Amino acid sequence: MRYLRRRLTLAALPLLLCGAAWAQNPCGYAFSITGQKLFEDHCAGCHGLDAKGHGQFAAEQRRPPADLTGITRRNNGEFPAERISEIIRQGGGIPGHETDQIMPVWGKVFNGECGPAFSRRAIVELKRYLEALQK
C-alpha cells in the first residue's frame, strides 16, 4: 500500500508542478522564454524583426521607432543595461504612436497579463536580447 501511494505521488508531481507554473504564468509563455521570442511578439511590430526601427507599424508613429541595434554606439560604446531595463519596465517617457502616448509600459503589461515573476524575467530577457543585438 505504501509503495502504491508513493508511486501515485511521484506520478502526480509533474502535474502539480505544471499547475503551479501555470498559476504563476497565466499567459501561457514558458518560463524558459527567450528575449528574441518576446521581442518578436511585442517589439518587432514597431522596431522591426531586425530591431532597426522599420516594423510594420513604424510609419504610424509620430516619431520613428529607434534603431535598437545602435544603443551601445549612441552611448559612447557602453550598453546602458539599467536604463534599458527601466525603459522596458516603466516606458521611460519614450514618445511613440500617432498620439502623445508613449511606448507601452511592458512591465505593467507583463505583470497584468502574466504575473510579477514572469514580468521580471521578461524584462531581463529582453534586455539581454537587445544587448546581444548591438553592432
Buried (B, 14 or more C-beta within 10 A) or exposed (E): EEEEEEEEEEEEEEEEEEEEEEEEBEBEBEEEBEBBBBBEEBBBBBBBBEBBBBBEBBEEBEEEBBBBBBBBEEEEEEBBBEEBBBBBBBBBEEEBBEEEEBBBBBBEBBBEBBBEBBBBBBBBBBBBBBBEBBE
